[in-house]
Amino acid sequence: MVYFFYISILKAGNLLTKAEKTTKFIIKKVAPIFNQKGYSATSMADITKATGLTKGAIYGNFKNKETLAVEAFNKNVNDLLIRIAAHQKRSKSPLQKLFLIPDFYRNYYEYSKKLGGCPILNVGVDSKNQETALLEQVRIIIEKTQNNISTLVDWGKSIGEIKENVNSKSFAKRLYSRIQGAIFMAYTMDDPDYLIEAMDEIDSLIKTELID
C-alpha cells in the first residue's frame, strides 16, 4: 500500500535514450534554480548557464519554459516524498506512520535549505497569482498528500488503532496546514524552532484526537 503520492520517475539510467538523458540532465540542473528564484525570476539565461546548453537545445526537449518549470517542480517534490516514504517505513503501524510525519519534519529546515527552500511552499506562493499549470501541479501534490494522510487515518480506524469517529479528511487538512505554516515561519524568521515546536504540537494533536 502506498501512502505518499509519487510523480512518474524516469527510467533507469541504462535504459534511457540520449534524448531522455538530456531531458533528465536539464531537469536536474534547473530544478534548484526554479525553486530558489521562482518561475518568473528564472530566465532562459539562467537555464542555459546552468546546463551549458543553447536555448534551442532546451526548447528541443521542452515545449516551453512552463513545461520545464513543472518538471523541475516534480523532481524536487518527488525527491522529498521519497525521503518521507523511506522515513515512514520504520513502522508498519498506520498510527506510528502518522507520528513519523512530524518526526521527519523536525529536521526539514536544514534539508530543504539545500533545495533553496520548500518546493511546495515556494512554488505555491510564487505561482498563486498566475493560474498556470505550475499552480495546478502544486494543488495536485497538496491534495494527494492530504489524501494519503487521510488514508493512514482510515487504515488506523479499520484496525482499531485510531478512534472511529475521527474525520480523516478534516484531520489531514489541519495536520498538513500546520506543517506548511511552520515551514513558512521557519524560513521567514530563519529559525528552525518554529518547525520543531509545531511538530511537538502535532504529536500532541495525534495523541489527543486520534487515540482513545
N, C-alpha and C positions, 0 to 999 in steps of 0.2 A: 504494500500500500504506500503510495507516495503522498507526502504531507506538504511539500512545497512545490510551487509551480516552476517547471524548468522550461526555458526557452530552447528552441531547437539548437542542438550542438553540432558544430561542423564535423565532418567525417574524420576518422583517424588520419594522422599525418601521412602515412604511407599509401593512403587511398585517394588523396587529394590530387586533382589535376593541377596544372600550372596556374590556370586562371583562379582556381579555388584557393591555392596557396597565396596568390597575390591578394585576393579579397581578404583572406584571414590576416595577412600581414598588415594591410591598410587599417583594418578594424582595430587590431592590437595597438597600433601606433597612435591612432587618433582618439581612441576611447578615453584616455586620461585628459586629453585636451578639451574635448566637448564637456566632460564632467567638471573641469576646473573653470573654464571660461564661459560656458553656456553656448547655446546654439547660435544666437545672433552674433556674439562676440568672436566666435571661431571663424576665421576667414579661410579662403582657399589657400592663401599664402601660408597660413599656419599648417594646413593639411599637407601641402606639397613639401614644406620644410621638414616636417616630422617623418614623412615617408620617403623623401628623396625621389619622388615620382612627379611626373608632369601633371598638369591639370587634365590633359587629355587622357592620360593613363587612369587617373582617378575616375573620371566620368565613363571610362570604358568598362569599369567594374561596378559603378553605382549610377543609378538613374539621375540622381541629383544629390545635393547636399543634405536634404532632409532624410533621404533614404539611408545615407551613410550615418547620420546622427542617430537614427533609430537603431541601426545595427550596433553602433558604438554603445548606446544605452543598454541594449540587450546583453552585450558582452559583460559590461560592468555589473549588471543585475544578476546575470547567470553565475558569475564568479562568486558573488555574495551569497546567493541562495544555495549553491553547492556547499559553501562553508557552513551555513546554518544547518542544512540537512545532515552533514557529516557530524556536526556537534550533537544533533538530536539522536543519532544512532547510539549514543552512550546508554540509552534506555529503551526498552520495548514497551514501557508503560505510557499510555497517552497522557496521563496526568503529569508524569515526570518529564515527558517531552515538552509539555507546556512550561514547566519550570525551567527547562533548558533554553527556552527562548530569551527570557531576561538574563539568564546566565551568560549567553552568548553576547548580548548587547552591552554588558558591563565593560567589555574590552573593545567595543566597536569604535570608539573615538580614535584610538591610535591606528587601528586597521584602516578605517575609512579615510584618514588623513593622507594615507599613501595613494588613495584614489583621487584625491583632491576634494574629498567630501562625500557625503552620502548621495549616491546617484539618484535615488528615488526622490529625495528632498530637493536636491539641486535642479534636476531636470523638471520636476513637477512645478516648482516655483518659476523657473525660467520660461517654461512653455505655457503657463496658465493663460496669459492674455493673447496667445497666438492661435489657439484652436487648431492645432496641427495634428498630424499623425503621431508626432512625438508625444504630445499630451495624451492622446488616446492610448498609447502604449503604456504610459505611466499609470493611467487609470486601470488598465487591464491587470498590471502587476499588483497594484494595491488590492483590487477586488479578488484576485486569485490568492494572494497571501492571506487576506481576511477569511476567505472561504476555507482555506486549508487549516487555519486556526480553529474555525468553527467545526471542521471535520474532526479535529482532535477532541474537541469538547464532546461532540456527539458520540464518538467512539468511547470516550471515558464514561459517558452516561450509560451506554449499552452494556458495559461490563461492570457497572456498579462502582467505579472509581470516583465519579462525579455525580452530584445531585441531579435528579431527573427533571426538576423544574427550572433549570438554568436555560436562559435564552441564548443559545450558542452564537447566533449571528450578532446580537447586541454586544455580547461579551467580547467577541473577536474585534469588533469595531473599536470598542473602548480600549482594549489592550493595545491594538496597533496605533491608535491615535496617541496614546501616552508615549509609546516608543518614539514616534516621529516628532512629537512635541519636545521630548527630552533631547533628541538629536539636534533639533533646531536651536535650543537654548545652549547646548554644549558648544556648538560651533559659533553662535553669536557672541557668547561670553568667553569663548576659549577656555572652557572649564569642564573637564570630563566628569566632575562630581554631579552635575545635573543628570547625567545618564546613570551613574551608579546609584544615586538616591532614588531616581524614578524606577529603576529595576527592582530595588528593595520594596518599593510600594506595590509593584506588580506582583511580586512574590506574595505579599500580604493580601492582595486582591484575589489571587488564585485560591489562597487558603480560606479566606472568609466567604467567598461567593461560590466556590465550586465543591468544597469538601464538607461533608456532613459533620 
